[in-house]
Amino acid sequence: MGSQWSRDKVYVRAVKEGYRSRAAYKLREIQERYHIIRETDNIVDLGASPGSWLQVERELTAGIVVGIDLSYIPPIENVITITGDFTHSHTLEAVRPLMPCTSVVLSDASPKLSGQKTYDQARAIELGENALLFAERILKPGGNFVVKSFQGQDFNTFICRVRDHFLSARTFRPHSTRKGSTEIYIVAKNFIGREWNNESLKNCTNETEGPL
Ligand SMILES: C[S@@+](CC[C@H](N)C(=O)[O-])C[C@H]1O[C@@H](n2cnc3c(N)ncnc32)[C@H](O)[C@@H]1O
């Protein structure tokens, strides 16, 4: 009898299609539904290891793609990878010179689970808030943001915070999410921007030549 993984049809499909994990299909579903990535967008992906979202992003845009994770991300052609903690400001500062204009910030980051539900929920929300803070500091006005979150305590407060910064923010649960998981994505479009951010990014366009 096979293991739980070998019985997982989505995982088997991912292996066949050359993706590093089943998570690839979550981003593909988000893209099919909300068109968050355009073909010249520059993207920062937070919590990107092992890299299946980066593989999908590389297929979707000719722009710059940067992935950050606490864990090493095995190389992907024409993708910049950083091993680091995106909640630290020096990681953001390391990204800035690489990204003249950031159109999309994605976060599939999740904390290591302890099994203690309330504690894990609080840490997941905190990580999402850090992803939002990162996005606020680097996104160009009009940019898009996707963040993984978990339904439960403080989720509604978190989505309200996201709504404060974007013209629209919706929740989406991809079909490829495991049954029983409380995981849910917030898909936010059209970053409103902040005064200082708008000023520094007012000449920012999507026409930057990417590596492809
Ligand atoms: C579900 S995995 C991401 C899968 C990825 N989207 C893919 O498609 O391969 C979640 C990742 O979040 C990362 N992570 C959690 N907290 C982080 C932090 N503060 N900074 C960077 N990465 C973090 C973990 O190391 C883990 O690799």
The ligand as a Gaussian input file, in Angstrom:
#p B3LYP/6-31G(d) Opt

LIG

0 1
 C        3.791000      26.037000       2.475000
 S        5.470000      26.465000       2.379000
 C        5.514000      27.423000       0.886000
 C        5.388000      26.596000      -0.378000
 C        5.716000      27.389000      -1.620000
 N        4.706000      28.377000      -1.918000
 C        5.854000      26.496000      -2.834000
 O        5.011000      26.580000      -3.708000
 O        6.817000      25.735000      -2.912000
 C        5.621000      27.703000       3.618000
 C        7.017000      28.276000       3.753000
 O        6.978000      29.460000       4.557000
 C        8.287000      29.624000       5.066000
 N        8.334000      30.674000       6.094000
 C        7.658000      30.711000       7.267000
 N        7.975000      31.820000       7.969000
 C        8.866000      32.523000       7.197000
 C        9.561000      33.766000       7.377000
 N        9.383000      34.517000       8.470000
 N       10.421000      34.181000       6.406000
 C       10.606000      33.407000       5.295000
 N        9.965000      32.228000       5.077000
 C        9.105000      31.787000       6.015000
 C        8.632000      28.224000       5.564000
 O       10.015000      28.076000       5.713000
 C        8.032000      27.350000       4.450000
 O        9.018000      26.966000       3.516000

